[in-house]
């Protein structure tokens, strides 16, 4: 969600003030105020549809020329104390 700009923040406060004034004058009820505020809430994004899982080709056999047959030497650490 993007941060509100100065204009949108002013409009939000103006509308809340108008609704509050109408409520205090008895022109709209608490239930109507709740319904207005609930309708003005941003709707959450619908969940994305699940991905279709399709079987893929089997893993290719490793290339014999790239397979290491000898063990690696143990690592050497040169630490001075």
GIJOCOR-V65673 format. One record per residue. N is the residue number from 1. RES is the residue in three letters. SS is DSSP state (2 for helix, 1 for strand, 0 for the rest). NEAR is the number of other C-alpha atoms within 10 Angstrom. D_FIRST is the distance of its C-alpha to the first C-alpha in whole Angstrom. Layout:
n: (N	N)
res: (RES	RES)
ss: (SS	SS)
near: (NEAR	NEAR)
d_first: (D_FIRST	D_FIRST)
//
This chain:
n: (1	2	3	4	5	6	7	8	9	10	11	12	13	14	15	16	17	18	19	20	21	22	23	24	25	26	27	28	29	30	31	32	33	34	35	36	37	38	39	40	41	42	43	44	45	46	47	48	49	50	51	52	53	54	55	56	57	58	59	60	61	62	63	64	65	66	67	68	69	70	71	72	73	74	75	76	77	78	79	80	81)
res: (UNK	UNK	UNK	UNK	UNK	UNK	UNK	UNK	UNK	UNK	UNK	UNK	UNK	UNK	UNK	UNK	UNK	UNK	UNK	UNK	UNK	UNK	UNK	UNK	UNK	UNK	UNK	UNK	UNK	UNK	UNK	UNK	UNK	UNK	UNK	UNK	UNK	UNK	UNK	UNK	UNK	UNK	UNK	UNK	UNK	UNK	UNK	UNK	UNK	UNK	UNK	UNK	UNK	UNK	UNK	UNK	UNK	UNK	UNK	UNK	UNK	UNK	UNK	UNK	UNK	UNK	UNK	UNK	UNK	UNK	UNK	UNK	UNK	UNK	UNK	UNK	UNK	UNK	UNK	UNK	UNK)
ss: (0	0	0	0	0	2	2	2	2	2	2	2	2	2	2	2	2	2	2	2	2	2	2	2	0	0	0	0	0	2	2	2	2	2	2	2	2	2	2	2	0	0	0	0	0	0	0	0	0	0	0	0	0	0	0	0	0	0	0	0	0	0	0	2	2	2	0	0	0	0	0	0	0	0	0	0	0	0	0	0	0)
near: (4	4	7	10	9	9	8	11	11	12	12	13	11	12	11	14	12	12	18	15	13	14	15	12	10	10	10	14	13	12	9	13	16	11	11	12	12	11	10	9	8	8	8	6	6	6	6	6	6	6	6	6	6	6	6	6	6	6	6	6	6	8	7	8	7	7	8	8	8	6	6	7	6	6	6	6	6	6	5	4	3)
d_first: (0	4	7	9	12	15	16	13	14	18	18	16	19	21	20	21	24	25	25	26	29	30	30	32	34	35	33	31	31	29	28	27	24	23	23	21	18	18	18	15	13	10	11	11	11	15	16	18	21	23	25	29	31	34	37	37	40	42	41	44	47	47	49	52	52	49	50	51	54	55	53	51	53	51	49	51	49	51	50	53	53)
//
